[in-house]
Amino acid sequence: DQQVKQNSPSLSVQEGRISILNCDYTNSMFDYFLWYKKYPAEGPTFLISISSIKDKNEDGRFTVFLNKSAKHLSLHIVPSQPGDSAVYFCAASDGGNEKLTFGTGTRLTIIP
Amino acid sequence: GAGVSQSPRYKVTKRGQDVALRCDPISGHVSLYWYRQALGQGPEFLTYFNYEAQQDKSGLPNDRFSAERPEGSISTLTIQRTEQRDSAMYRCASSPRNEKLFFGSGTQLSVL
């Protein structure tokens, strides 16, 4: 039973355009959500997070939106750059960072 | 070192053998986590420690899996009587208490 779902295994976006990565969850106890980015042969690195008391969190080119009623979150990258090409994992927990449930990842390719 | 260090980088073993995977966290990090990642999947929680105390081991698949962190720093994940289904990338992460996780590059375990 996949509690965190990333339904798009891959996404290609032109450099300079907006990249939108989506994530759905089923566990209504989840109240903290994160995005991790992973380059080949490296471990995932933290990108941005949001708690359920907010519906938006922004950090530079990265914005995460949370729609609690739809149990959906998305990551927007504007403008997309070649260095953004990586696998992006959505993760969730029911309180803090102790026990994260990850999605299966979306491979983002930025086309120069 | 500057990051989380895991060894060995690759481990090939025969079915039925025991393996020990090592994690050296970032100096001063209170919390240490073990995750397992199968091909095409996201990381899956196994267990975590605060200092030397194991806080949650609910993700360990069965009693062949165990982990320790005796001095609150280096941790070892041990898998006894390995099976082919144990083949995966084993990732360690550390963090200051309940803050974002810093992942290592992982140990790729192959059980033949």
Backbone of each chain as ProteinMPNN parsed JSONL, in Angstrom:
{"seq_chain_A": "DQQVKQNSPSLSVQEGRISILNCDYTNSMFDYFLWYKKYPAEGPTFLISISSIKDKNEDGRFTVFLNKSAKHLSLHIVPSQPGDSAVYFCAASDGGNEKLTFGTGTRLTIIP", "coords_chain_A": {"N_chain_A": [[0.844, -1.181, 0.0], [0.906, 1.946, -1.127], [1.529, 4.821, 0.437], [2.389, 7.315, -0.199], [2.398, 8.832, -3.246], [3.88, 9.214, -6.383], [2.976, 9.823, -9.393], [4.06, 10.325, -11.855], [6.68, 9.004, -13.477], [8.687, 10.241, -14.899], [9.758, 13.442, -16.242], [10.094, 15.989, -18.626], [11.427, 19.169, -19.229], [11.73, 22.34, -20.741], [14.621, 24.388, -20.531], [14.463, 27.263, -18.462], [11.73, 27.324, -18.344], [8.783, 26.546, -16.327], [8.92, 23.937, -13.965], [6.822, 21.422, -12.781], [6.22, 19.272, -10.248], [4.393, 16.557, -9.008], [2.61, 15.14, -6.2], [0.817, 12.775, -4.33], [-0.965, 11.804, -1.392], [-2.184, 9.353, 0.954], [-2.569, 8.932, 3.65], [-4.203, 10.412, 6.215], [-3.111, 11.256, 8.554], [-0.66, 12.338, 8.088], [1.304, 15.212, 8.47], [3.418, 16.708, 7.786], [5.573, 17.574, 5.218], [7.933, 16.908, 2.65], [10.425, 17.602, 0.154], [12.935, 15.885, -1.556], [15.982, 15.816, -3.362], [17.817, 14.01, -5.748], [20.912, 13.211, -7.06], [22.681, 11.115, -9.462], [24.454, 8.372, -8.026], [24.671, 9.571, -5.58], [23.458, 10.339, -2.24], [20.033, 11.175, -1.34], [19.236, 14.675, -1.11], [18.038, 17.217, 1.046], [15.48, 19.457, 0.062], [13.156, 21.229, 0.311], [10.516, 21.971, 2.642], [7.203, 21.607, 4.105], [4.732, 22.344, 6.501], [1.543, 21.185, 7.738], [0.064, 23.324, 8.541], [0.395, 25.329, 6.821], [-0.145, 26.454, 3.407], [1.601, 26.98, 1.453], [5.054, 27.235, 0.712], [8.028, 28.921, 0.164], [11.229, 29.012, -1.366], [13.601, 30.623, -2.751], [13.998, 29.672, -6.061], [12.284, 27.597, -5.725], [9.106, 26.374, -4.857], [6.72, 24.997, -2.713], [3.5, 23.679, -2.735], [0.635, 22.956, -0.829], [-2.291, 21.09, -0.729], [-4.525, 20.266, 1.405], [-7.128, 19.215, 1.528], [-7.373, 17.838, -0.817], [-5.341, 16.101, -0.49], [-2.809, 16.505, -1.663], [0.31, 17.533, -2.942], [2.6, 19.819, -4.495], [5.587, 20.601, -6.266], [7.109, 23.453, -7.441], [9.373, 24.667, -9.786], [10.993, 27.461, -10.742], [12.908, 29.777, -12.581], [13.471, 26.81, -14.537], [16.579, 25.086, -14.481], [19.536, 23.611, -16.021], [21.016, 22.236, -14.036], [19.05, 21.356, -12.365], [18.223, 18.932, -13.181], [17.487, 15.793, -12.084], [16.494, 13.18, -9.763], [13.482, 13.52, -8.06], [12.151, 13.197, -4.892], [9.193, 12.928, -3.088], [8.183, 13.205, 0.287], [6.67, 12.246, 3.423], [5.414, 12.698, 6.788], [4.039, 11.931, 10.069], [4.682, 13.803, 11.908], [7.369, 15.599, 12.254], [10.814, 14.711, 11.474], [11.446, 12.102, 12.002], [10.464, 9.626, 10.988], [10.104, 9.033, 7.876], [7.956, 8.697, 5.057], [8.438, 7.824, 1.824], [7.809, 8.738, -1.619], [7.922, 7.201, -4.916], [9.488, 8.622, -6.612], [10.32, 11.101, -9.143], [11.819, 11.5, -12.211], [13.394, 14.272, -13.308], [14.183, 16.007, -16.201], [15.961, 18.593, -17.561], [15.878, 20.372, -20.443], [18.324, 21.839, -22.406]], "CA_chain_A": [[0.0, 0.0, 0.0], [1.758, 3.108, -1.289], [0.877, 5.94, 1.104], [2.834, 8.532, -0.886], [2.439, 8.427, -4.645], [4.316, 10.128, -7.426], [2.455, 9.073, -10.532], [4.85, 10.565, -13.066], [8.066, 8.531, -13.282], [9.647, 11.143, -15.536], [9.238, 14.722, -16.729], [11.09, 16.785, -19.354], [11.025, 20.573, -19.282], [12.697, 23.229, -21.398], [15.326, 25.323, -19.656], [13.825, 28.56, -18.34], [10.293, 27.166, -18.11], [8.407, 26.068, -14.996], [8.779, 22.498, -13.731], [5.832, 21.13, -11.747], [6.241, 17.869, -9.852], [3.209, 16.306, -8.2], [2.679, 14.08, -5.193], [-0.441, 12.543, -3.626], [-0.818, 10.942, -0.219], [-3.459, 8.775, 1.383], [-2.655, 8.889, 5.112], [-4.656, 11.71, 6.708], [-2.308, 11.623, 9.728], [0.538, 13.059, 7.652], [1.169, 16.656, 8.658], [4.696, 17.352, 7.462], [5.879, 17.09, 3.87], [9.259, 17.343, 2.226], [10.954, 17.196, -1.138], [14.355, 15.591, -1.614], [16.531, 15.778, -4.713], [18.89, 13.018, -5.771], [21.758, 13.049, -8.244], [23.225, 9.753, -9.571], [25.554, 7.934, -7.16], [24.682, 10.325, -4.334], [22.26, 10.198, -1.431], [19.078, 12.282, -1.485], [19.499, 15.888, -0.322], [16.833, 17.968, 1.39], [15.232, 20.616, -0.787], [12.194, 22.147, 0.887], [9.48, 21.282, 3.402], [6.017, 22.381, 4.451], [3.882, 21.712, 7.5], [0.144, 21.219, 7.314], [-0.586, 24.586, 8.912], [0.596, 26.251, 5.707], [-0.463, 25.898, 2.1], [2.648, 27.366, 0.512], [6.353, 27.592, 1.255], [8.868, 29.331, -0.962], [12.652, 29.164, -1.082], [14.26, 30.929, -4.016], [13.271, 29.204, -7.255], [11.472, 26.429, -5.358], [7.892, 26.613, -4.073], [5.893, 23.82, -2.491], [2.094, 23.974, -2.464], [-0.065, 21.858, -0.173], [-3.76, 21.107, -0.742], [-4.852, 19.212, 2.368], [-8.407, 18.58, 1.239], [-7.135, 16.915, -1.932], [-4.18, 15.283, -0.126], [-1.944, 16.684, -2.815], [1.277, 18.619, -2.914], [3.357, 19.968, -5.725], [6.832, 21.376, -6.212], [7.304, 24.275, -8.623], [10.731, 25.178, -9.959], [10.934, 28.534, -11.737], [12.935, 29.079, -13.858], [14.213, 25.55, -14.49], [17.966, 25.174, -14.932], [20.08, 22.268, -16.292], [21.431, 21.602, -12.782], [17.881, 20.815, -11.678], [18.003, 17.56, -13.658], [17.716, 14.893, -10.95], [15.281, 12.497, -9.318], [12.86, 14.236, -6.943], [11.318, 12.368, -4.033], [8.267, 13.506, -2.132], [8.161, 12.427, 1.529], [5.696, 12.736, 4.395], [5.446, 12.079, 8.111], [2.981, 12.398, 10.966], [5.265, 14.636, 12.942], [8.806, 15.721, 12.26], [11.665, 14.027, 10.501], [11.923, 10.817, 12.5], [10.076, 8.445, 10.21], [9.563, 9.563, 6.634], [7.453, 7.797, 4.027], [8.826, 8.405, 0.549], [7.24, 8.298, -2.88], [8.816, 6.439, -5.777], [10.387, 9.537, -7.31], [10.111, 11.565, -10.514], [13.084, 11.914, -12.838], [13.241, 15.524, -14.044], [15.241, 16.323, -17.16], [15.849, 19.955, -18.098], [16.432, 20.379, -21.796], [18.941, 23.155, -22.657]], "C_chain_A": [[0.886, 1.241, 0.0], [1.055, 4.314, -0.697], [1.262, 7.286, 0.493], [3.085, 8.148, -2.345], [2.937, 9.555, -5.54], [4.019, 9.416, -8.742], [3.213, 9.299, -11.833], [6.281, 10.09, -12.834], [9.094, 9.488, -13.871], [8.945, 12.374, -16.077], [10.379, 15.447, -17.436], [10.57, 18.194, -19.526], [12.126, 21.375, -19.958], [13.332, 24.16, -20.363], [14.617, 26.686, -19.658], [12.33, 28.491, -18.067], [10.052, 26.689, -16.679], [8.343, 24.542, -14.996], [7.785, 22.313, -12.588], [5.839, 19.627, -11.484], [5.117, 17.647, -8.841], [3.374, 15.107, -7.284], [1.311, 13.984, -4.519], [-0.187, 11.634, -2.437], [-2.184, 10.467, 0.242], [-3.657, 8.827, 2.895], [-3.014, 10.275, 5.663], [-3.915, 12.149, 7.969], [-1.034, 12.373, 9.344], [0.33, 14.559, 7.826], [2.453, 17.413, 8.343], [5.191, 16.719, 6.174], [7.19, 17.697, 3.396], [9.494, 16.922, 0.784], [12.458, 17.008, -1.01], [14.747, 15.47, -3.074], [17.705, 14.813, -4.701], [19.589, 12.996, -7.125], [22.287, 11.617, -8.282], [24.411, 9.545, -8.635], [25.684, 8.765, -5.884], [23.43, 10.0, -3.523], [21.301, 11.352, -1.682], [19.477, 13.471, -0.615], [18.201, 16.661, -0.143], [16.712, 19.203, 0.513], [14.336, 21.645, -0.086], [11.14, 21.347, 1.643], [8.296, 22.205, 3.644], [5.244, 21.626, 5.529], [2.431, 21.958, 7.129], [-0.582, 22.5, 7.727], [-0.432, 25.632, 7.812], [0.073, 25.625, 4.419], [0.582, 26.251, 1.048], [3.93, 27.659, 1.274], [7.298, 27.817, 0.093], [10.311, 29.466, -0.513], [13.361, 29.371, -2.414], [13.421, 30.495, -5.207], [12.272, 28.082, -6.952], [10.291, 26.846, -4.484], [7.139, 25.297, -3.936], [4.494, 24.288, -2.111], [1.451, 22.733, -1.85], [-1.563, 22.076, -0.228], [-4.224, 19.952, 0.139], [-6.142, 18.497, 2.026], [-8.259, 17.561, 0.12], [-6.017, 15.932, -1.622], [-3.17, 15.291, -1.282], [-0.937, 17.782, -2.537], [2.049, 18.652, -4.224], [4.581, 20.827, -5.457], [6.959, 22.119, -7.537], [8.735, 24.781, -8.638], [10.684, 26.205, -11.096], [12.117, 29.49, -11.547], [13.76, 27.786, -13.731], [15.6, 25.743, -15.103], [18.51, 23.762, -15.178], [20.502, 21.517, -15.03], [20.282, 21.048, -11.965], [17.57, 19.393, -12.134], [18.436, 16.58, -12.566], [16.44, 14.086, -10.734], [14.762, 13.224, -8.082], [11.927, 13.287, -6.198], [10.451, 13.253, -3.141], [8.283, 12.613, -0.891], [7.182, 13.055, 2.497], [5.89, 12.039, 5.725], [4.281, 12.613, 8.935], [3.56, 13.171, 12.134], [6.764, 14.626, 12.869], [9.506, 14.837, 11.247], [11.996, 12.59, 10.881], [11.632, 9.641, 11.586], [9.367, 8.928, 8.964], [9.08, 8.438, 5.736], [7.68, 8.483, 2.691], [7.948, 7.894, -0.589], [8.302, 7.61, -3.717], [9.724, 7.317, -6.637], [9.929, 9.893, -8.71], [11.444, 12.035, -11.058], [12.811, 13.141, -13.697], [14.445, 15.748, -14.942], [14.988, 17.716, -17.711], [16.596, 19.986, -19.426], [17.01, 21.754, -22.099], [18.376, 23.818, -23.91]], "O_chain_A": [[1.535, 1.551, 0.999], [0.075, 4.791, -1.269], [0.546, 8.274, 0.649], [3.881, 7.256, -2.636], [2.472, 10.692, -5.457], [4.746, 8.506, -9.141], [3.034, 8.558, -12.8], [7.02, 10.713, -12.071], [10.233, 9.547, -13.408], [7.741, 12.376, -16.336], [11.493, 15.516, -16.919], [9.422, 18.401, -19.918], [13.312, 21.109, -19.762], [12.667, 24.649, -19.45], [14.224, 27.193, -20.709], [11.728, 29.466, -17.617], [10.993, 26.459, -15.92], [7.785, 23.934, -15.909], [7.893, 22.969, -11.551], [5.516, 18.821, -12.357], [4.92, 18.453, -7.932], [4.156, 14.194, -7.547], [0.716, 15.006, -4.176], [0.707, 10.788, -2.475], [-3.205, 11.092, -0.041], [-4.791, 8.773, 3.372], [-2.209, 11.203, 5.58], [-4.07, 13.288, 8.411], [-0.397, 12.983, 10.204], [-0.681, 15.111, 7.393], [2.558, 18.611, 8.603], [5.228, 15.496, 6.042], [7.511, 18.845, 3.701], [8.848, 16.01, 0.268], [13.162, 17.842, -0.442], [13.942, 15.071, -3.916], [18.495, 14.797, -3.757], [18.972, 12.798, -8.171], [22.34, 10.96, -7.242], [25.257, 10.425, -8.473], [26.694, 8.674, -5.185], [22.461, 9.455, -4.053], [21.712, 12.399, -2.183], [19.994, 13.293, 0.488], [17.377, 16.748, -1.054], [17.692, 19.901, 0.251], [14.728, 22.799, 0.083], [10.895, 20.183, 1.326], [8.37, 23.413, 3.422], [5.122, 20.403, 5.467], [2.124, 22.826, 6.313], [-1.716, 22.734, 7.308], [-1.053, 26.694, 7.865], [-0.129, 24.413, 4.348], [0.458, 25.862, -0.114], [3.9, 28.257, 2.35], [7.364, 27.016, -0.84], [10.591, 29.967, 0.576], [13.68, 28.411, -3.116], [12.268, 30.903, -5.345], [11.509, 27.671, -7.826], [10.452, 27.572, -3.503], [6.944, 24.574, -4.913], [4.326, 25.177, -1.275], [1.691, 21.61, -2.292], [-2.056, 23.128, 0.181], [-4.31, 18.81, -0.311], [-6.242, 17.284, 2.216], [-8.942, 16.537, 0.112], [-5.765, 15.019, -2.408], [-2.75, 14.252, -1.791], [-1.272, 18.825, -1.973], [2.137, 17.663, -4.951], [4.601, 21.659, -4.55], [6.925, 21.516, -8.609], [9.246, 25.262, -7.627], [10.381, 25.876, -12.243], [12.315, 29.977, -10.434], [14.655, 27.706, -12.89], [15.773, 26.454, -16.092], [17.996, 22.804, -14.599], [20.363, 20.296, -14.962], [20.504, 20.346, -10.979], [16.735, 18.72, -11.528], [19.603, 16.545, -12.175], [15.44, 14.28, -11.426], [15.526, 13.51, -7.16], [11.043, 12.663, -6.785], [10.933, 14.203, -2.524], [8.385, 11.393, -1.011], [6.892, 14.249, 2.414], [6.447, 10.944, 5.798], [3.629, 13.591, 8.57], [2.987, 13.187, 13.224], [7.386, 13.702, 13.391], [8.905, 14.301, 10.316], [12.744, 11.922, 10.168], [12.471, 8.754, 11.428], [8.167, 9.202, 8.99], [9.695, 7.375, 5.655], [7.181, 9.582, 2.451], [7.419, 6.783, -0.541], [9.443, 7.454, -3.283], [10.623, 6.814, -7.31], [9.249, 9.115, -9.38], [12.119, 12.863, -10.447], [12.088, 13.065, -14.69], [15.588, 15.686, -14.491], [13.922, 17.987, -18.265], [17.782, 19.666, -19.506], [16.28, 22.745, -22.06], [18.785, 24.924, -24.261]]}, "seq_chain_B": "GAGVSQSPRYKVTKRGQDVALRCDPISGHVSLYWYRQALGQGPEFLTYFNYEAQQDKSGLPNDRFSAERPEGSISTLTIQRTEQRDSAMYRCASSPRNEKLFFGSGTQLSVL", "coords_chain_B": {"N_chain_B": [[35.004, 13.686, 8.543], [33.079, 15.55, 6.064], [30.523, 14.744, 5.419], [27.913, 12.188, 5.682], [29.214, 9.014, 6.03], [29.384, 5.885, 4.481], [30.122, 2.418, 4.593], [30.772, -0.929, 3.393], [30.977, 0.469, 0.028], [29.959, -1.118, -1.946], [28.61, -4.383, -1.616], [28.859, -7.733, -2.099], [27.431, -10.793, -1.533], [26.95, -14.211, -0.559], [23.936, -16.064, -0.465], [22.631, -16.754, 2.735], [24.828, -15.949, 4.179], [26.095, -13.718, 6.733], [25.93, -10.143, 6.933], [27.464, -6.981, 7.626], [26.814, -3.635, 7.766], [28.167, -0.421, 7.7], [27.856, 2.808, 9.21], [28.93, 6.092, 9.411], [28.143, 8.887, 10.981], [27.502, 12.464, 10.49], [29.588, 14.493, 12.413], [28.571, 15.141, 15.695], [25.878, 14.97, 15.19], [22.779, 14.091, 16.494], [20.767, 12.287, 15.841], [20.327, 9.235, 14.038], [19.622, 7.409, 11.152], [18.361, 4.534, 9.429], [17.621, 3.53, 6.173], [16.113, 1.668, 3.485], [16.414, 1.12, 0.04], [14.835, -0.051, -2.703], [15.271, -0.942, -6.165], [14.023, 1.504, -8.319], [12.266, 2.452, -6.461], [11.297, 4.545, -3.649], [13.221, 5.581, -0.724], [12.853, 3.449, 2.118], [11.814, 3.428, 5.423], [13.714, 1.996, 8.068], [14.875, 1.954, 10.762], [15.658, 4.045, 13.651], [17.91, 6.046, 15.661], [18.375, 7.995, 18.618], [21.126, 9.492, 19.909], [22.609, 6.785, 21.564], [20.41, 5.279, 21.847], [17.966, 3.188, 20.549], [15.19, 4.266, 18.929], [13.01, 3.626, 17.37], [12.131, 0.776, 15.755], [10.419, -0.213, 13.979], [10.369, -0.518, 11.244], [12.103, -2.519, 10.505], [12.38, -5.461, 8.648], [12.223, -8.161, 9.559], [13.346, -10.514, 12.1], [15.926, -11.054, 11.333], [17.228, -8.795, 10.816], [19.083, -6.271, 12.404], [20.181, -3.469, 14.355], [22.681, -1.301, 15.7], [24.081, 1.241, 17.82], [26.312, 1.788, 19.618], [27.942, 3.731, 20.987], [26.766, 6.071, 20.468], [27.555, 7.211, 18.106], [29.008, 5.963, 15.494], [27.202, 3.57, 13.56], [25.971, 0.249, 13.087], [24.385, -1.816, 10.797], [23.104, -4.954, 10.761], [22.596, -7.874, 8.912], [21.432, -11.026, 9.145], [21.922, -14.33, 7.893], [21.485, -13.89, 5.041], [19.167, -13.254, 2.362], [18.042, -13.468, -1.061], [16.091, -11.534, -1.517], [16.869, -9.506, 0.139], [18.538, -7.892, -1.234], [19.413, -4.65, -2.098], [19.716, -1.026, -1.997], [21.18, 0.275, 0.812], [20.637, 2.885, 2.908], [22.022, 5.315, 5.013], [21.309, 7.967, 7.248], [21.827, 11.093, 8.913], [21.045, 13.521, 11.478], [20.832, 16.72, 13.175], [18.896, 16.84, 16.154], [15.662, 15.897, 15.215], [15.653, 17.387, 12.848], [16.296, 18.307, 9.396], [17.241, 15.547, 7.298], [20.455, 14.255, 6.511], [21.726, 12.41, 4.001], [23.808, 9.541, 3.393], [25.873, 8.105, 0.745], [25.195, 5.492, 0.481], [25.093, 1.835, 0.752], [25.361, -0.613, -1.595], [23.862, -3.593, -1.649], [24.198, -6.854, -2.753], [22.806, -9.975, -2.959], [23.645, -13.162, -3.747]], "CA_chain_B": [[34.551, 14.015, 7.195], [32.044, 16.558, 6.004], [29.209, 14.176, 5.219], [27.667, 10.85, 6.207], [30.063, 8.056, 5.339], [28.917, 4.509, 4.598], [31.028, 1.418, 4.036], [31.421, -0.684, 2.099], [30.145, 1.094, -0.992], [29.297, -2.265, -2.572], [28.814, -5.632, -0.905], [28.28, -8.897, -2.745], [27.522, -11.91, -0.603], [26.165, -15.394, -0.921], [22.752, -16.342, 0.348], [22.923, -17.46, 3.969], [25.904, -15.286, 4.915], [25.76, -12.51, 7.496], [26.629, -8.939, 6.492], [27.424, -5.832, 8.53], [26.939, -2.379, 7.028], [28.616, 0.593, 8.654], [27.511, 4.201, 8.952], [29.625, 7.08, 10.223], [27.325, 10.083, 10.757], [28.136, 13.769, 10.625], [29.987, 14.698, 13.8], [27.67, 15.951, 16.511], [24.472, 14.716, 14.908], [22.153, 13.281, 17.534], [19.898, 11.243, 15.294], [20.868, 8.418, 12.942], [18.522, 6.666, 10.548], [18.625, 3.572, 8.363], [16.578, 3.328, 5.176], [16.432, 0.717, 2.426], [15.812, 1.571, -1.206], [14.844, -1.014, -3.802], [15.386, -0.327, -7.487], [12.793, 2.123, -8.791], [11.413, 2.833, -5.328], [11.858, 5.53, -2.745], [13.752, 5.001, 0.511], [11.878, 2.875, 3.054], [12.336, 3.522, 6.793], [14.007, 0.765, 8.807], [15.029, 2.195, 12.183], [16.453, 5.232, 13.939], [18.502, 6.217, 16.993], [18.821, 9.259, 19.181], [22.322, 9.062, 20.653], [22.81, 5.339, 21.453], [19.134, 4.613, 22.098], [17.145, 2.894, 19.383], [13.895, 4.863, 19.233], [11.926, 3.038, 16.582], [12.652, -0.26, 14.85], [9.223, -0.79, 13.382], [10.567, -0.775, 9.829], [12.958, -3.688, 10.249], [11.454, -6.422, 8.033], [12.105, -9.393, 10.36], [14.372, -10.572, 13.155], [17.282, -11.207, 10.787], [17.777, -7.441, 10.731], [19.287, -5.589, 13.676], [21.051, -2.302, 14.247], [23.167, -0.793, 16.967], [24.861, 2.483, 17.809], [26.683, 1.628, 21.036], [28.533, 4.909, 21.621], [26.055, 7.245, 20.009], [28.16, 7.778, 16.906], [28.964, 5.001, 14.396], [26.147, 2.569, 13.665], [26.093, -0.93, 12.25], [23.176, -2.559, 10.456], [23.49, -6.339, 10.522], [21.594, -8.76, 8.335], [21.865, -12.408, 9.323], [21.363, -15.344, 6.969], [20.938, -13.078, 3.964], [18.342, -13.848, 1.314], [18.105, -12.67, -2.286], [15.164, -10.405, -1.395], [17.526, -8.455, 0.912], [19.331, -7.069, -2.165], [18.885, -3.279, -2.179], [20.618, 0.028, -1.528], [20.925, 0.587, 2.211], [21.047, 4.274, 3.106], [22.081, 5.864, 6.361], [21.186, 9.417, 7.307], [21.932, 11.644, 10.268], [20.525, 14.882, 11.613], [20.643, 17.286, 14.504], [17.642, 16.208, 16.576], [14.413, 16.222, 14.539], [15.836, 18.341, 11.767], [16.383, 17.654, 8.096], [18.161, 14.43, 7.215], [21.574, 14.26, 5.568], [21.917, 11.021, 3.611], [25.048, 9.08, 2.803], [25.757, 7.591, -0.62], [24.584, 4.178, 0.537], [25.781, 0.58, 0.475], [24.588, -1.453, -2.515], [23.998, -4.993, -1.249], [23.721, -7.869, -3.699], [22.841, -11.317, -2.393], [23.596, -14.094, -4.877]], "C_chain_B": [[33.386, 14.972, 7.221], [30.653, 15.957, 5.944], [29.061, 12.837, 5.918], [28.455, 9.85, 5.366], [29.543, 6.639, 5.565], [29.944, 3.57, 3.957], [30.489, 0.021, 4.305], [30.475, 0.009, 1.126], [29.321, 0.029, -1.719], [29.601, -3.504, -1.74], [28.09, -6.731, -1.667], [28.487, -10.079, -1.813], [26.674, -13.073, -1.108], [25.006, -15.561, 0.044], [23.145, -17.162, 1.582], [24.038, -16.838, 4.793], [25.368, -14.096, 5.693], [26.535, -11.334, 6.918], [26.461, -7.842, 7.539], [27.721, -4.586, 7.714], [27.21, -1.268, 8.034], [28.195, 1.985, 8.213], [28.245, 5.092, 9.938], [28.921, 8.417, 10.007], [28.143, 11.364, 10.805], [28.406, 14.016, 12.108], [28.999, 15.599, 14.531], [26.195, 15.715, 16.241], [23.907, 13.719, 15.909], [21.449, 12.063, 16.952], [20.55, 10.541, 14.115], [19.773, 7.486, 12.466], [19.068, 5.643, 9.553], [17.383, 3.444, 7.483], [17.062, 2.288, 4.172], [15.721, 1.185, 1.174], [15.954, 0.501, -2.273], [14.88, -0.259, -5.121], [14.041, 0.232, -7.927], [11.838, 2.55, -7.702], [12.059, 3.968, -4.544], [12.438, 4.845, -1.524], [12.623, 4.557, 1.441], [12.504, 2.842, 4.442], [12.564, 2.148, 7.408], [14.011, 1.022, 10.317], [15.754, 3.512, 12.397], [16.865, 5.29, 15.398], [18.569, 7.703, 17.339], [19.95, 8.898, 20.149], [22.466, 7.54, 20.49], [21.494, 4.567, 21.569], [18.339, 4.423, 20.794], [15.71, 3.302, 19.688], [12.732, 4.151, 18.552], [12.554, 2.014, 15.652], [11.515, -0.936, 14.103], [9.39, -1.128, 11.903], [11.47, -1.958, 9.508], [12.066, -4.841, 9.782], [11.211, -7.681, 8.869], [13.285, -9.454, 11.317], [15.758, -10.911, 12.636], [18.007, -9.859, 10.727], [17.929, -6.865, 12.131], [20.235, -4.422, 13.454], [21.485, -1.886, 15.641], [23.967, 0.476, 16.746], [25.408, 2.654, 19.227], [27.249, 2.865, 21.716], [27.902, 6.19, 21.11], [26.667, 7.914, 18.802], [28.002, 6.794, 15.743], [27.86, 3.973, 14.65], [26.441, 1.424, 12.703], [24.719, -1.549, 12.048], [23.621, -3.963, 10.07], [22.325, -7.121, 9.957], [22.145, -10.18, 8.434], [21.195, -13.297, 8.281], [20.701, -14.658, 5.776], [20.171, -13.912, 2.939], [18.388, -12.93, 0.094], [17.209, -11.437, -2.191], [15.745, -9.268, -0.542], [18.342, -7.524, 0.013], [18.663, -5.719, -2.347], [20.018, -2.316, -1.874], [20.227, 0.339, -0.084], [21.51, 1.964, 2.497], [20.992, 4.64, 4.584], [21.928, 7.378, 6.255], [21.394, 9.86, 8.747], [21.36, 13.046, 10.283], [20.746, 15.394, 13.03], [19.221, 16.887, 14.921], [16.422, 16.775, 15.869], [14.553, 17.378, 13.546], [16.062, 17.565, 10.474], [17.483, 16.596, 8.085], [19.241, 14.676, 6.172], [21.881, 12.798, 5.259], [23.342, 10.771, 3.138], [24.793, 8.535, 1.406], [25.245, 6.159, -0.679], [25.552, 3.02, 0.35], [24.875, -0.252, -0.418], [24.859, -2.91, -2.162], [23.401, -5.897, -2.323], [23.894, -9.237, -3.062], [22.632, -12.321, -3.531], [23.016, -15.442, -4.481]], "O_chain_B": [[32.771, 15.189, 8.266], [29.691, 16.594, 6.375], [29.95, 12.399, 6.648], [28.365, 9.848, 4.139], [29.292, 6.238, 6.702], [30.545, 3.882, 2.929], [29.827, -0.205, 5.317], [29.28, 0.113, 1.398], [28.157, 0.24, -2.057], [30.708, -3.66, -1.224], [26.875, -6.677, -1.859], [29.603, -10.328, -1.357], [25.807, -12.916, -1.968], [25.107, -15.231, 1.226], [23.893, -18.134, 1.483], [24.188, -17.155, 5.973], [24.323, -13.537, 5.358], [27.667, -11.498, 6.463], [25.452, -7.783, 8.243], [28.755, -4.496, 7.052], [26.567, -1.186, 9.08], [28.175, 2.305, 7.024], [28.19, 4.876, 11.148], [29.085, 9.027, 8.951], [29.333, 11.343, 11.122], [27.544, 13.773, 12.952], [28.64, 16.674, 14.05], [25.346, 16.208, 16.982], [24.475, 12.652, 16.141], [21.524, 10.961, 17.495], [21.232, 11.162, 13.301], [19.083, 6.854, 13.265], [20.102, 5.861, 8.921], [16.264, 3.275, 7.967], [18.262, 2.056, 4.027], [14.563, 1.601, 1.228], [17.065, 0.183, -2.698], [14.555, 0.927, -5.177], [13.034, -0.477, -7.911], [10.715, 2.968, -7.987], [13.224, 4.304, -4.757], [12.185, 3.662, -1.299], [11.581, 5.206, 1.534], [13.592, 2.295, 4.624], [11.728, 1.252, 7.29], [13.256, 0.397, 11.062], [16.382, 4.046, 11.482], [16.248, 4.663, 16.259], [18.788, 8.551, 16.474], [19.765, 8.111, 21.077], [22.444, 7.055, 19.359], [21.469, 3.347, 21.408], [18.084, 5.373, 20.053], [15.083, 2.753, 20.594], [11.624, 4.082, 19.084], [13.419, 2.355, 14.846], [11.633, -2.076, 13.655], [8.633, -1.936, 11.365], [11.583, -2.352, 8.348], [11.088, -5.166, 10.456], [10.099, -8.209, 8.878], [14.123, -8.553, 11.34], [16.688, -11.044, 13.432], [19.231, -9.797, 10.605], [17.014, -6.959, 12.949], [20.993, -4.396, 12.485], [20.771, -2.084, 16.624], [24.459, 0.748, 15.651], [25.003, 3.567, 19.946], [27.054, 3.036, 22.92], [28.45, 7.275, 21.301], [26.342, 9.061, 18.496], [26.967, 6.793, 15.077], [27.616, 3.563, 15.785], [27.067, 1.604, 11.659], [23.982, -1.779, 13.007], [24.426, -4.135, 9.154], [21.204, -7.04, 10.46], [23.195, -10.49, 7.872], [20.068, -13.052, 7.851], [19.506, -14.826, 5.534], [20.472, -15.08, 2.688], [18.734, -11.754, 0.208], [17.553, -10.39, -2.741], [15.173, -8.179, -0.504], [18.79, -6.471, 0.467], [17.488, -5.644, -2.706], [21.129, -2.725, -1.538], [19.066, 0.633, 0.198], [22.712, 2.188, 2.351], [20.042, 4.313, 5.295], [22.37, 7.989, 5.281], [21.164, 9.094, 9.683], [21.207, 13.68, 9.239], [20.837, 14.609, 13.974], [18.405, 16.615, 14.04], [16.171, 17.979, 15.914], [13.671, 18.23, 13.432], [16.024, 16.334, 10.455], [18.505, 16.724, 8.758], [18.985, 15.227, 5.101], [22.253, 12.036, 6.151], [23.994, 11.646, 2.569], [23.656, 8.504, 0.935], [24.9, 5.661, -1.751], [26.67, 3.189, -0.139], [23.745, -0.562, -0.041], [25.971, -3.4, -2.358], [22.256, -5.724, -2.741], [24.999, -9.613, -2.671], [21.591, -12.331, -4.187], [22.906, -16.338, -5.318]]}, "name": "protein", "num_of_chains": 2, "seq": "DQQVKQNSPSLSVQEGRISILNCDYTNSMFDYFLWYKKYPAEGPTFLISISSIKDKNEDGRFTVFLNKSAKHLSLHIVPSQPGDSAVYFCAASDGGNEKLTFGTGTRLTIIPGAGVSQSPRYKVTKRGQDVALRCDPISGHVSLYWYRQALGQGPEFLTYFNYEAQQDKSGLPNDRFSAERPEGSISTLTIQRTEQRDSAMYRCASSPRNEKLFFGSGTQLSVL"}
